Amino acid sequence: MNNDTYEIYRRQVFDFLWQEVEPLAAGIEQSGVFPRDELFPKFREHGLWGLLIPECYGGKGLTTKQYLPFLAEFSKVAGVVRVLLHVHNTSARAVASYGTEAQKEWLLPALAQGKSSLTFAITEPNSGSGMDVACQAVRDGSEWIVTGTKHYITNAGFADLHLVCCRTHEEPVVHRNRRALTALVIPSETADFTIEPMPRMMGNNGPHHGILHFDGARVPLDSIIGAEGDGLEVFLGELEPSRAFVAASSLGAAERALEIAIDFSKHRKTFSKTIAARPSIQSELAEMARDVYALKLILEDVAEKIDKAQDCALEASIAKLTGLET
């Protein structure tokens, strides 16, 4: 998307977010109920389901540098919207990056329109995001038999597909290697696959976080994204830009906090004087502004490296850490 088109599109989306989504944010957070019937069609109308999907498959085809301001704005307006759309777009990006042409043609147009949604299922009750994955897929003729559990899986309540990291080669823990894991696309309607809601969590209420239970669920061999043994590359390959995505989300939250703090300091009075006029408060606000500015510059650098396909694992991790601390 060229710069002129991008700026017009960005302004349109940001206006929509503040005029139609922000007024609903507090109610969503308090109730834990996301107004899907009201907002999902509007997300489709504004192309928010396909931000990272190439234009040839019906998406917006944004670069990382173009995408990060959207994540920041989602976070400023409503953290719940950021979580929901971030997971959807990250999963779609994995298909665009690692899927076969047939898989892209099958999955991406529907994902770009929000007619389909794909979760990012790697985390387990007793493992994180790496070599300790225990969910197993065993070959049986023309199918995989999947057994195991995933949890904290965002969007599990409405997604019809799940990108699941499975162990396809079993070996002793001490010998486990990167080629033992594979990424499979598993439909929600698959037999012997059930989804259980997570207990209510603190903050970002609205998108359904689920526990996925696979009890011998069978899926075709060609359900693989990438090749057999590429699972860690598929998931961790998306986690590197995802660290920058999390940092951008932190940027949006920090900007909103700074805006609220400045506004409050201009109206709050103590001893007939606004606290904005007090050096101690000015110092606090200055430090907040400094941190926000530094995070912006870090993200610009990381985004440029990601778009140029440069190795930036260290920089992406620094961006995430800085974002969370900010």
FIVO-934568 format. One record per atom (N, C-alpha, C, O): atom name; x negated, y, z. Coordinates in steps of 0.1 Angstrom, whole numbers. Example, Ala and Ser with C-alpha at 12.3 -4.5 7.8 and 13.67 -1.06 7.14 Angstrom:
   atomo       X       Y       Z
       N    -132     -57      78
      CA    -123     -45      78
       C    -132     -33      78
       O    -142     -33      85
       N    -128     -22      71
      CA    -137     -11      71
       C    -129       0      79
       O    -134      11      80
This chain:
   atomo       X       Y       Z
       N      -9     -12       0
      CA       0       0       0
       C      -9      12       0
       O     -18      14       9
       N      -7      21     -10
      CA     -16      33     -11
       C     -12      43       1
       O      -2      42       7
       N     -21      52       3
      CA     -20      61      15
       C      -7      69      15
       O      -1      71      25
       N      -3      75       3
      CA       9      83       3
       C      21      75       6
       O      30      79      14
       N      22      63       0
      CA      34      54       2
       C      34      50      17
       O      44      49      23
       N      22      47      22
      CA      21      43      36
       C      26      53      45
       O      33      50      55
       N      22      66      43
      CA      26      76      52
       C      41      79      52
       O      47      81      63
       N      47      78      41
      CA      61      79      40
       C      68      68      47
       O      78      70      55
       N      64      56      45
      CA      69      44      51
       C      67      45      67
       O      77      42      74
       N      55      49      71
      CA      53      49      85
       C      62      59      92
       O      67      56     103
       N      64      71      86
      CA      73      81      92
       C      87      76      93
       O      94      78     103
       N      92      69      83
      CA     105      63      83
       C     107      53      94
       O     117      53     101
       N      98      44      95
      CA      98      34     106
       C      98      40     120
       O     105      36     129
       N      89      50     122
      CA      87      56     135
       C     100      63     139
       O     104      63     150
       N     106      70     129
      CA     119      77     132
       C     130      67     136
       O     137      69     145
       N     130      55     129
      CA     140      45     132
       C     137      40     147
       O     147      38     154
       N     125      37     150
      CA     121      32     163
       C     126      41     174
       O     132      37     184
       N     123      54     173
      CA     127      64     184
       C     142      67     184
       O     147      69     195
       N     148      67     172
      CA     162      71     172
       C     172      59     175
       O     182      61     181
       N     168      47     171
      CA     177      36     172
       C     172      25     182
       O     181      17     187
       N     159      24     184
      CA     155      13     193
       C     152      18     207
       O     155      11     217
       N     145      29     208
      CA     141      34     221
       C     153      36     231
       O     152      33     243
       N     165      41     226
      CA     176      42     235
       C     181      29     241
       O     188      28     251
       N     177      18     235
      CA     182       4     239
       C     171      -2     248
       O     174     -12     255
       N     159       3     249
      CA     148      -4     255
       C     151      -7     270
       O     148     -18     275
       N     155       3     277
      CA     157       1     292
       C     168     -10     294
       O     166     -18     303
       N     178      -9     287
      CA     189     -19     288
       C     184     -34     285
       O     188     -43     292
       N     176     -35     275
      CA     170     -48     272
       C     161     -53     283
       O     162     -65     287
       N     153     -44     288
      CA     144     -48     299
       C     151     -52     312
       O     148     -62     318
       N     162     -45     315
      CA     170     -48     327
       C     178     -60     326
       O     179     -68     335
       N     184     -63     314
      CA     193     -74     312
       C     185     -87     308
       O     190     -98     310
       N     174     -85     301
      CA     167     -96     295
       C     174    -102     283
       O     170    -113     278
       N     183     -94     278
      CA     191     -99     266
       C     187     -90     254
       O     188     -78     255
       N     182     -96     243
      CA     178     -88     232
       C     190     -88     222
       O     195     -98     218
       N     194     -76     217
      CA     205     -74     208
       C     202     -78     194
       O     200     -70     185
       N     200     -91     192
      CA     196     -96     179
       C     205     -93     167
       O     200     -88     157
       N     218     -94     170
      CA     227     -91     159
       C     227     -77     154
       O     229     -73     143
       N     223     -68     164
      CA     222     -54     160
       C     209     -50     154
       O     209     -42     144
       N     198     -55     160
      CA     185     -50     156
       C     178     -59     145
       O     171     -53     137
       N     180     -72     145
      CA     173     -80     135
       C     176     -76     120
       O     167     -75     112
       N     189     -73     117
      CA     191     -68     103
       C     184     -55     100
       O     180     -52      89
       N     183     -46     110
      CA     176     -33     108
       C     161     -35     107
       O     154     -28      99
       N     156     -45     114
      CA     141     -49     112
       C     139     -53      98
       O     129     -50      92
       N     149     -61      93
      CA     148     -66      79
       C     149     -54      69
       O     141     -53      60
       N     158     -45      72
      CA     160     -33      63
       C     147     -25      62
       O     144     -19      52
       N     140     -24      73
      CA     127     -16      74
       C     115     -24      71
       O     104     -19      72
       N     116     -37      67
      CA     105     -45      64
       C      96     -49      75
       O      84     -52      73
       N     101     -49      87
      CA      92     -51      99
       C      88     -66     101
       O      79     -69     108
       N      96     -75      94
      CA      92     -89      95
       C      81     -93      86
       O      74    -103      89
       N      78     -84      76
      CA      68     -88      67
       C      56     -78      66
       O      50     -77      55
       N      53     -72      77
      CA      42     -62      77
       C      29     -67      72
       O      22     -60      65
       N      25     -79      75
      CA      12     -85      72
       C      13     -95      60
       O       3    -101      57
       N      25     -97      55
      CA      27    -106      44
       C      24     -99      30
       O      29     -88      28
       N      16    -105      22
      CA      13     -98       9
       C      26     -94       1
       O      36    -101       2
       N      25     -84      -6
      CA      36     -79     -14
       C      42     -89     -24
       O      54     -89     -27
       N      33     -97     -29
      CA      37    -107     -39
       C      47    -117     -33
       O      54    -124     -41
       N      47    -118     -20
      CA      57    -127     -14
       C      68    -120      -7
       O      76    -126       1
       N      69    -107     -10
      CA      80     -99      -4
       C      77     -91       8
       O      86     -85      14
       N      64     -91      13
      CA      61     -84      24
       C      55     -70      21
       O      56     -65      10
       N      51     -63      31
      CA      45     -49      30
       C      30     -50      27
       O      25     -40      21
       N      24     -61      30
      CA       9     -62      27
       C       0     -51      33
       O      -9     -47      27
       N       3     -48      46
      CA      -5     -38      53
       C     -19     -44      56
       O     -20     -55      59
       N     -29     -35      55
      CA     -42     -38      60
       C     -41     -38      76
       O     -32     -33      82
       N     -52     -43      82
      CA     -53     -43      96
       C     -53     -28     101
       O     -46     -25     111
       N     -60     -19      94
      CA     -61      -5      98
       C     -47       1      97
       O     -43      10     105
       N     -39      -3      87
      CA     -25       3      86
       C     -16      -3      96
       O      -6       3     100
       N     -18     -16     100
      CA      -9     -23     109
       C     -10     -18     123
       O       0     -18     130
       N     -22     -15     128
      CA     -24     -12     142
       C     -16       0     147
       O     -11      -1     158
       N     -14      11     139
      CA      -5      21     144
       C       9      17     146
       O      16      22     155
       N      14       7     138
      CA      27       2     140
       C      28      -5     153
       O      38      -3     161
       N      18     -14     156
      CA      18     -20     169
       C      18     -11     181
       O      25     -12     191
       N      10       0     180
      CA       9      10     190
       C      23      16     192
       O      27      19     204
       N      30      20     181
      CA      43      26     182
       C      53      17     188
       O      62      21     196
       N      53       4     184
      CA      62      -5     189
       C      61      -6     205
       O      71      -6     212
       N      48      -6     209
      CA      45      -6     223
       C      50       6     231
       O      55       5     242
       N      48      18     224
      CA      53      30     230
       C      68      30     232
       O      73      35     242
       N      75      25     222
      CA      90      26     222
       C      96      15     231
       O     104      18     239
       N      91       3     229
      CA      97      -9     237
       C      87     -20     236
       O      85     -26     225
       N      81     -24     247
      CA      71     -35     247
       C      78     -48     242
       O      71     -56     236
       N      90     -50     245
      CA      97     -62     240
       C      97     -63     225
       O      95     -74     220
       N      99     -52     218
      CA      99     -52     204
       C      85     -55     199
       O      83     -63     189
       N      75     -50     205
      CA      61     -53     201
       C      58     -67     203
       O      52     -73     193
       N      62     -74     214
      CA      59     -88     216
       C      65     -96     205
       O      59    -105     199
       N      78     -94     202
      CA      86    -102     193
       C      80    -101     179
       O      78    -111     172
       N      78     -88     174
      CA      73     -87     160
       C      58     -90     159
       O      54     -95     148
       N      50     -88     169
      CA      36     -92     169
       C      34    -107     167
       O      27    -111     158
       N      41    -115     174
      CA      40    -129     173
       C      45    -134     159
       O      38    -142     153
       N      56    -129     155
      CA      61    -132     141
       C      51    -129     131
       O      48    -137     122
       N      46    -117     131
      CA      37    -113     120
       C      23    -120     121
       O      17    -122     111
       N      18    -123     133
      CA       6    -130     135
       C       7    -144     129
       O      -2    -149     122
       N      18    -151     132
      CA      20    -164     126
       C      21    -164     111
       O      16    -173     104
       N      28    -154     106
      CA      29    -153      91
       C      16    -150      85
       O      13    -155      74
       N       7    -142      92
      CA      -6    -140      87
       C     -14    -152      86
       O     -22    -154      77
       N     -12    -162      96
      CA     -19    -174      95
       C     -16    -182      83
       O     -24    -188      77
       N      -3    -182      79
      CA       1    -189      67
       C      -5    -183      55
       O     -10    -190      46
       N      -4    -170      55
      CA     -10    -162      43
       C     -25    -165      42
       O     -30    -165      31
       N     -32    -167      53
      CA     -46    -168      53
       C     -51    -182      50
       O     -61    -185      44
       N     -43    -192      55
      CA     -48    -206      55
       C     -39    -216      47
       O     -43    -227      44
       N     -26    -212      44
      CA     -17    -221      38
       C     -20    -223      23
       O     -27    -215      17
       N     -15    -235      18
      CA     -17    -237       4
       C      -7    -228      -4
       O       2    -222       2
       N      -9    -227     -17
      CA       0    -219     -25
       C      14    -223     -24
       O      24    -215     -23
       N      16    -237     -23
      CA      30    -242     -22
       C      36    -238      -9
       O      48    -235      -8
       N      28    -239       2
      CA      33    -235      15
       C      36    -220      16
       O      46    -216      22
       N      28    -212      10
      CA      30    -197       9
       C      43    -194       2
       O      51    -186       7
       N      46    -201      -9
      CA      58    -199     -17
       C      70    -204      -9
       O      81    -198     -10
       N      68    -214      -1
      CA      79    -220       7
       C      82    -211      19
       O      94    -209      22
       N      72    -207      26
      CA      74    -200      39
       C      74    -185      39
       O      83    -179      45
       N      65    -179      31
      CA      63    -164      33
       C      75    -156      29
       O      79    -146      36
       N      82    -158      17
      CA      94    -150      14
       C     104    -149      25
       O     110    -139      28
       N     107    -161      31
      CA     118    -161      41
       C     113    -155      54
       O     120    -148      61
       N     100    -156      57
      CA      94    -149      69
       C      94    -134      67
       O      97    -127      76
       N      91    -130      55
      CA      91    -115      52
       C     104    -109      53
       O     105     -97      57
       N     115    -117      51
      CA     129    -111      52
       C     135    -113      66
       O     146    -109      68
       N     128    -121      74
      CA     133    -123      87
       C     144    -134      87
       O     151    -136      97
       N     145    -141      76
      CA     155    -152      75
       C     149    -165      82
       O     156    -174      85
       N     136    -165      84
      CA     129    -175      91
       C     119    -169     100
       O     115    -158      98
       N     115    -176     111
      CA     105    -171     120
       C      97    -183     125
       O     102    -194     127
       N      84    -180     127
      CA      74    -191     130
       C      67    -187     143
       O      61    -176     144
       N      67    -196     153
      CA      60    -193     166
       C      46    -196     164
       O      41    -202     154
       N      38    -193     174
      CA      23    -195     175
       C      21    -203     187
       O      18    -198     198
       N      21    -217     185
      CA      22    -226     197
       C       8    -233     199
       O       5    -243     193
       N       0    -227     208
      CA     -13    -233     211
       C     -14    -235     226
       O     -19    -245     230
       N      -9    -226     234
      CA     -10    -227     249
       C      -2    -238     255
       O       9    -241     251
       N      -8    -245     265
      CA      -2    -257     271
       C      -2    -255     286
       O      -9    -246     292
       N       6    -263     294
      CA       6    -261     308
       C      -8    -263     315
       O     -10    -256     325
       N     -16    -271     309
      CA     -29    -274     316
       C     -41    -271     307
       O     -52    -275     309
       N     -39    -262     297
      CA     -50    -258     288
       C     -47    -245     282
       O     -35    -240     282
       N     -57    -238     277
      CA     -55    -225     272
       C     -55    -224     257
       O     -45    -228     251
       N     -65    -219     251
      CA     -65    -216     237
       C     -78    -222     230
       O     -84    -214     223
       N     -82    -234     233
      CA     -94    -239     228
       C     -95    -254     227
       O     -85    -261     224
       N    -106    -259     231
      CA    -109    -274     229
       C    -101    -283     238
       O    -101    -295     236
       N     -95    -277     249
      CA     -88    -286     258
       C     -74    -289     255
       O     -66    -294     263
       N     -70    -285     242
      CA     -56    -288     238
       C     -54    -303     239
       O     -62    -311     234
       N     -42    -307     244
      CA     -39    -321     246
       C     -28    -326     238
       O     -27    -338     235
       N     -19    -318     233
      CA      -8    -322     224
       C     -14    -330     212
       O     -23    -325     206
       N      -9    -342     210
      CA     -15    -351     200
       C      -5    -354     189
       O       7    -355     190
       N     -12    -355     177
      CA      -4    -360     165
       C     -12    -372     159
       O     -24    -371     156
       N      -5    -383     158
      CA     -11    -395     153
       C      -4    -399     140
       O       8    -398     138
       N     -13    -403     130
      CA      -8    -407     117
       C       0    -420     118
       O      -4    -429     125
       N      11    -420     111
      CA      19    -433     110
       C      25    -433      96
       O      36    -428      93
       N      18    -439      86
      CA      22    -439      72
       C      22    -425      67
       O      11    -419      66
       N      33    -420      62
      CA      34    -407      56
       C      38    -396      66
       O      43    -385      62
       N      37    -399      79
      CA      42    -389      89
       C      31    -388     100
       O      22    -396     102
       N      33    -377     107
      CA      26    -375     120
       C      36    -377     131
       O      48    -373     130
       N      31    -384     142
      CA      40    -385     154
       C      34    -376     164
       O      22    -378     169
       N      41    -366     169
      CA      36    -356     178
       C      42    -358     192
       O      53    -360     194
       N      32    -358     201
      CA      36    -359     215
       C      28    -349     224
       O      16    -347     222
       N      35    -342     232
      CA      29    -332     241
       C      38    -321     244
       O      50    -321     241
       N      32    -311     251
      CA      40    -299     256
       C      33    -286     253
       O      20    -285     255
       N      40    -276     249
      CA      34    -262     248
       C      43    -253     256
       O      55    -255     258
       N      37    -243     262
      CA      45    -233     270
       C      40    -219     268
       O      30    -217     262
       N      49    -210     273
      CA      47    -195     270
       C      48    -193     255
       O      41    -184     250
       N      57    -199     248
      CA      57    -198     234
       C      68    -187     230
       O      80    -190     231
       N      63    -176     227
      CA      72    -164     224
       C      81    -167     211
       O      76    -173     202
       N      93    -162     212
      CA     103    -163     201
       C     109    -177     199
       O     116    -180     190
       N     106    -186     209
      CA     110    -200     207
       C     125    -201     207
       O     131    -211     202
       N     132    -191     213
      CA     147    -192     213
       C     154    -190     200
       O     165    -194     198
       N     147    -183     191
      CA     154    -181     178
       C     146    -185     166
       O     152    -187     155
       N     133    -188     167
      CA     125    -193     156
       C     130    -206     151
       O     133    -215     159
       N     129    -208     138
      CA     133    -221     133
       C     121    -230     129
       O     123    -242     126
       N     109    -224     131
      CA      97    -231     128
       C      86    -228     138
       O      87    -218     144
       N      77    -238     140
      CA      67    -236     150
       C      53    -240     145
       O      52    -251     140
       N      43    -231     146
      CA      30    -235     142
       C      23    -241     154
       O      20    -233     163
       N      21    -254     154
      CA      17    -261     166
       C       3    -266     164
       O      -1    -273     154
       N      -6    -264     174
      CA     -20    -269     174
       C     -20    -282     181
       O     -16    -284     193
       N     -24    -293     173
      CA     -23    -306     178
       C     -37    -313     177
       O     -45    -309     168
       N     -40    -322     186
      CA     -52    -330     185
       C     -49    -342     176
       O     -41    -351     178
       N     -56    -343     164
      CA     -54    -354     155
       C     -65    -364     155
       O     -64    -374     148
       N     -76    -362     163
      CA     -86    -372     165
       C     -88    -373     180
       O     -92    -362     186
       N     -87    -384     186
      CA     -89    -386     200
       C    -103    -391     203
       O    -108    -400     197
       N    -110    -385     212
      CA    -123    -389     216
       C    -125    -385     231
       O    -117    -376     236
       N    -135    -390     238
      CA    -137    -386     252
       C    -139    -371     253
       O    -144    -365     243
       N    -135    -365     264
      CA    -136    -350     266
       C    -150    -345     263
       O    -151    -335     256
       N    -160    -352     267
      CA    -174    -347     266
       C    -178    -347     251
       O    -188    -340     247
       N    -171    -354     242
      CA    -175    -355     228
       C    -165    -347     219
       O    -167    -347     207
       N    -156    -340     225
      CA    -146    -333     217
       C    -153    -322     208
       O    -162    -315     213
       N    -148    -321     196
      CA    -154    -312     186
       C    -144    -304     179
       O    -132    -306     180
       N    -148    -294     172
      CA    -139    -284     165
       C    -130    -291     155
       O    -120    -286     152
       N    -135    -302     149
      CA    -127    -308     139
       C    -116    -318     144
       O    -110    -325     136
       N    -114    -318     157
      CA    -104    -327     163
       C     -90    -321     163
       O     -80    -328     165
       N     -88    -308     159
      CA     -75    -301     161
       C     -70    -297     147
       O     -77    -294     138
       N     -57    -298     146
      CA     -50    -295     133
       C     -37    -287     136
       O     -31    -288     146
       N     -34    -278     126
      CA     -22    -269     128
       C     -11    -275     119
       O     -12    -278     107
       N       0    -278     126
      CA      12    -284     119
       C      24    -274     120
       O      26    -267     131
       N      32    -273     110
      CA      45    -266     110
       C      56    -276     113
       O      58    -285     106
       N      63    -273     125
      CA      73    -282     129
       C      86    -275     131
       O      87    -265     138
       N      97    -279     123
      CA     110    -273     124
       C     116    -275     138
       O     115    -286     144
       N     124    -266     142
      CA     131    -267     155
       C     141    -279     155
       O     144    -284     165
       N     146    -282     143
      CA     157    -292     142
       C     151    -306     142
       O     158    -316     142
       N     138    -308     143
      CA     131    -321     143
       C     136    -329     155
       O     137    -325     166
       N     139    -342     152
      CA     143    -351     162
       C     132    -353     172
       O     120    -353     169
       N     136    -356     185
      CA     126    -358     196
       C     118    -346     199
       O     106    -347     204
       N     123    -334     195
      CA     117    -321     198
       C     127    -312     205
       O     137    -310     199
       N     124    -308     217
      CA     134    -300     225
       C     126    -287     230
       O     114    -287     232
       N     134    -277     232
      CA     129    -264     236
       C     136    -260     249
       O     148    -260     250
       N     128    -257     260
      CA     133    -254     273
       C     129    -239     276
       O     118    -236     274
       N     139    -231     281
      CA     135    -217     284
       C     125    -217     295
       O     125    -225     305
       N     115    -207     294
      CA     106    -204     305
       C     114    -197     316
       O     124    -191     314
       N     110    -199     329
      CA     116    -191     340
       C     114    -176     337
       O     105    -172     329
       N     123    -168     342
      CA     122    -153     340
       C     108    -148     344
       O     103    -151     354
       N     102    -140     335
      CA      89    -135     337
       C      90    -120     340
       O     100    -113     338
       N      78    -114     344
      CA      78    -100     349
       C      74     -91     337
       O      63     -92     331
       N      84     -83     333
      CA      81     -74     322
       C      84     -80     308
       O      83     -92     306
       N      86     -71     298
      CA      89     -75     284
       C     100     -86     284
       O      98     -96     277
       N     111     -83     291
      CA     122     -92     290
       C     130     -90     277
       O     131     -79     272
       N     134    -101     272
      CA     142    -101     259
       C     139    -112     250
       O     147    -120     247
       N     126    -112     244
      CA     123    -123     236
       C     122    -136     244
       O     116    -136     255
       N     127    -146     239
      CA     128    -159     246
       C     114    -166     246
       O     109    -169     235
       N     108    -168     257
      CA      96    -176     258
       C     100    -190     262
       O     106    -192     272
       N      95    -200     254
      CA     100    -213     256
       C      89    -223     259
       O      77    -221     257
       N      93    -235     264
      CA      85    -247     266
       C      89    -256     255
       O     100    -260     254
       N      79    -261     247
      CA      82    -270     236
       C      78    -284     241
       O      67    -286     245
       N      88    -293     240
      CA      85    -307     243
       C      86    -316     231
       O      96    -316     224
       N      75    -323     228
      CA      74    -332     217
       C      73    -347     223
       O      63    -350     229
       N      83    -355     220
      CA      84    -368     225
       C      84    -378     214
       O      94    -385     212
       N      73    -379     206
      CA      72    -387     195
       C      79    -381     183
       O      85    -389     174
       N      79    -368     182
      CA      86    -361     170
       C      78    -365     157
       O      66    -364     157
       N      85    -367     147
      CA      79    -371     134
       C      81    -360     124
       O      91    -354     122
       N      69    -356     117
      CA      69    -346     107
       C      61    -352      95
       O      52    -360      97
       N      63    -347      83
      CA      55    -352      71
       C      41    -348      72
       O      37    -339      79
       N      32    -356      66
      CA      18    -354      66
       C      14    -340      60
       O       5    -334      64
       N      23    -335      50
      CA      19    -322      44
       C      24    -311      52
       O      25    -299      47
       N      28    -313      65
      CA      31    -302      74
       C      19    -294      78
       O      21    -284      85
       N       7    -298      75
      CA      -5    -292      79
       C      -7    -278      72
       O      -5    -277      60
       N     -11    -268      80
      CA     -15    -255      75
       C     -31    -256      75
       O     -37    -258      85
       N     -37    -254      63
      CA     -51    -256      61
       C     -53    -270      59
       O     -45    -277      52
       N     -64    -276      64
      CA     -67    -290      62
       C     -67    -297      76
       O     -68    -290      86
       N     -67    -310      76
      CA     -68    -317      88
       C     -82    -314      95
       O     -92    -314      88
       N     -81    -310     107
      CA     -94    -306     114
       C     -96    -291     114
       O    -106    -287     120
       N     -88    -284     107
      CA     -89    -269     106
       C     -82    -262     117
       O     -81    -249     117
       N     -75    -269     126
      CA     -66    -263     136
       C     -73    -251     144
       O     -67    -241     146
       N     -85    -254     148
      CA     -91    -243     157
       C     -94    -231     148
       O     -93    -220     153
       N     -98    -233     136
      CA    -101    -222     127
       C     -88    -214     124
       O     -88    -201     124
       N     -77    -221     122
      CA     -64    -214     119
       C     -60    -206     131
       O     -56    -194     130
       N     -60    -212     143
      CA     -56    -205     155
       C     -66    -195     160
       O     -62    -183     163
       N     -78    -198     162
      CA     -88    -189     167
       C     -91    -179     156
       O     -95    -167     159
       N     -90    -182     143
      CA     -92    -172     133
       C     -82    -161     133
       O     -85    -150     129
       N     -70    -164     138
      CA     -60    -154     140
       C     -61    -147     154
       O     -56    -136     156
       N     -68    -154     163
      CA     -69    -148     176
       C     -79    -136     176
       O     -78    -127     184
       N     -89    -136     167
      CA     -98    -125     166
       C     -91    -112     163
       O     -92    -102     170
       N     -84    -112     151
      CA     -77     -99     149
       C     -66     -97     159
       O     -62     -86     162
       N     -61    -108     165
      CA     -50    -106     175
       C     -55     -99     187
       O     -48     -92     194
       N     -68    -100     190
      CA     -74     -92     201
       C     -73     -77     198
       O     -70     -69     207
       N     -76     -74     186
      CA     -74     -60     182
       C     -59     -56     182
       O     -56     -45     186
       N     -50     -65     179
      CA     -36     -62     179
       C     -32     -60     194
       O     -24     -51     196
       N     -37     -68     203
      CA     -34     -65     217
       C     -39     -52     222
       O     -32     -45     229
       N     -51     -48     218
      CA     -57     -36     221
       C     -48     -24     216
       O     -46     -14     223
       N     -43     -26     204
      CA     -34     -15     198
       C     -21     -14     206
       O     -16      -3     208
       N     -16     -25     211
      CA      -5     -25     219
       C      -8     -18     232
       O       1     -10     237
       N     -19     -20     238
      CA     -23     -13     250
       C     -25       2     247
       O     -21      10     256
       N     -30       6     235
      CA     -31      20     232
       C     -17      26     232
       O     -16      37     237
       N      -7      20     226
      CA       6      26     226
       C      12      28     240
       O      17      39     243
       N      10      18     249
      CA      14      19     263
       C       7      31     270
       O      13      38     277
       N      -6      32     267
      CA     -14      42     274
       C     -10      56     269
       O      -9      65     277
       N      -7      57     256
      CA      -3      70     251
       C      10      74     257
       O      12      86     260
       N      19      65     258
      CA      32      68     264
       C      31      72     279
       O      37      82     283
       N      22      65     286
      CA      20      68     300
       C      14      82     301
       O      18      90     310
       N       5      86     292
      CA      -2      99     292
       C       9     110     289
       O       9     120     296
       N      17     107     280
      CA      28     117     276
       C      37     119     288
       O      41     131     291
       N      41     108     295
      CA      50     110     306
       C      43     117     318
       O      49     125     324
       N      30     114     320
      CA      23     120     331
       C      22     135     328
       O      23     143     338
       N      18     139     316
      CA      17     153     313
       C      30     161     315
       O      31     171     321
       N      41     155     310
      CA      54     161     311
       C      58     162     326
       O      63     173     330
       N      56     152     334
      CA      59     153     348
       C      51     163     355
       O      56     171     363
       N      38     164     352
      CA      29     174     358
       C      33     188     356
       O      30     197     364
       N      40     190     344
      CA      44     204     341
       C      57     208     348
       O      60     220     349
       N      64     198     353
      CA      77     201     360
       C      76     199     375
       O      84     206     383
       N      68     191     380
      CA      67     188     394
       C      59     200     401
       O      48     203     397
       N      66     205     411
      CA      60     216     418
       C      57     213     433
       O      65     206     439
       N      46     217     438
      CA      43     216     452
       C      37     230     457
       O      28     235     450
       N      43     235     467
      CA      39     248     472
       C      40     259     462
       O      30     267     460
       N      51     259     454
      CA      54     269     444
       C      45     269     432
       O      43     279     425
       N      39     257     430
      CA      29     256     419
       C      30     242     412
       O      31     232     419
       N      30     243     399
      CA      31     230     392
       C      18     222     394
       O       7     228     395
       N      20     209     395
      CA       8     201     398
       C      -2     201     386
       O     -13     197     387
       N       3     204     374
      CA      -5     205     362
       C     -16     216     364
       O     -26     216     357
       N     -13     226     372
      CA     -23     236     375
       C     -33     233     385
       O     -42     241     388
       N     -33     221     391
      CA     -42     217     402
       C     -54     209     396
       O     -52     200     388
       N     -66     213     399
      CA     -78     207     393
       C     -78     192     395
       O     -83     184     386
       N     -73     187     406
      CA     -74     172     408
       C     -65     165     398
       O     -69     154     393
       N     -53     170     395
      CA     -44     164     385
       C     -50     166     371
       O     -49     157     363
       N     -56     178     369
      CA     -62     180     355
       C     -73     170     353
       O     -74     165     341
       N     -80     167     363
      CA     -91     157     362
       C     -86     143     358
       O     -91     136     350
       N     -75     139     365
      CA     -69     126     362
       C     -63     126     348
       O     -66     116     341
       N     -57     136     343
      CA     -51     137     330
       C     -63     137     319
       O     -62     130     309
       N     -73     144     323
      CA     -85     144     313
       C     -91     130     312
       O     -95     126     301
       N     -92     123     323
      CA     -97     109     322
       C     -88     100     314
       O     -93      92     306
       N     -75     102     315
      CA     -66      94     307
       C     -67      97     293
       O     -68      88     284
       N     -68     110     289
      CA     -70     114     275
       C     -83     109     269
       O     -83     104     258
       N     -93     109     278
      CA    -106     104     273
       C    -105      89     270
       O    -110      85     259
       N     -99      81     278
      CA     -98      67     276
       C     -90      64     264
       O     -93      55     256
       N     -79      71     262
      CA     -70      69     250
       C     -78      72     237
       O     -78      64     228
       N     -86      83     237
      CA     -94      87     226
       C    -104      76     223
       O    -107      73     211
       N    -111      72     233
      CA    -122      62     231
       C    -116      49     225
       O    -122      43     217
       N    -104      45     230
      CA     -98      32     225
       C     -94      34     211
       O     -95      25     203
       N     -89      46     207
      CA     -86      48     193
       C     -98      46     184
       O     -97      40     173
       N    -109      52     188
      CA    -121      51     180
       C    -126      36     179
       O    -131      32     169
       N    -126      29     190
      CA    -129      15     190
       C    -121       7     180
       O    -126      -1     172
       N    -108      10     181
      CA     -99       2     172
       C    -101       6     157
       O    -100      -3     149
       N    -104      18     154
      CA    -107      22     140
       C    -119      14     135
       O    -119       9     124
       N    -129      13     143
      CA    -141       5     139
       C    -138     -10     137
       O    -142     -16     127
       N    -131     -16     147
      CA    -128     -30     146
       C    -119     -33     134
       O    -121     -42     127
       N    -109     -24     132
      CA    -100     -26     120
       C    -107     -26     107
       O    -105     -34      98
       N    -116     -17     106
      CA    -124     -16      94
       C    -133     -29      92
       O    -134     -34      80
       N    -138     -34     102
      CA    -146     -46     101
       C    -137     -58      97
       O    -141     -66      89
       N    -126     -59     103
      CA    -116     -70     100
       C    -112     -69      85
       O    -112     -80      78
       N    -109     -57      81
      CA    -104     -56      67
       C    -116     -59      57
       O    -113     -63      45
       N    -128     -57      61
      CA    -139     -60      53
       C    -144     -75      55
       O    -155     -79      49
       N    -137     -82      63
      CA    -140     -96      66
       C    -154     -98      72
       O    -161    -107      70
       N    -158     -88      80
      CA    -170     -88      87
       C    -168     -95     101
       O    -158     -94     107
       N    -179    -102     105
      CA    -178    -108     118
       C    -177     -98     129
       O    -186     -89     130
       N    -167     -98     137
      CA    -166     -88     148
       C    -160     -94     161
       O    -152     -87     167
       N    -163    -106     164
      CA    -158    -113     176
       C    -161    -105     188
       O    -153    -103     197
       N    -174    -100     189
      CA    -177     -92     201
       C    -169     -79     201
       O    -164     -75     212
       N    -169     -72     190
      CA    -162     -59     190
       C    -147     -61     193
       O    -141     -52     200
       N    -141     -71     187
      CA    -126     -74     190
       C    -124     -77     205
       O    -114     -72     210
       N    -133     -84     211
      CA    -132     -87     225
       C    -133     -74     233
       O    -126     -72     243
       N    -143     -66     229
      CA    -145     -53     236
       C    -132     -45     235
       O    -128     -38     245
       N    -126     -44     223
      CA    -114     -37     221
       C    -103     -41     230
       O     -96     -33     236
       N    -101     -55     231
      CA     -91     -60     240
       C     -93     -57     254
       O     -84     -52     261
       N    -106     -58     259
      CA    -109     -55     273
       C    -107     -41     276
       O    -101     -37     286
       N    -111     -32     267
      CA    -110     -18     269
       C     -95     -14     269
       O     -91      -6     277
       N     -88     -20     260
      CA     -73     -17     259
       C     -66     -21     272
       O     -58     -13     277
       N     -69     -32     277
      CA     -62     -37     289
       C     -66     -29     301
       O     -57     -25     309
       N     -79     -25     302
      CA     -83     -16     313
       C     -77      -2     312
       O     -73       4     322
       N     -76       3     300
      CA     -70      16     297
       C     -55      16     301
       O     -48      26     300
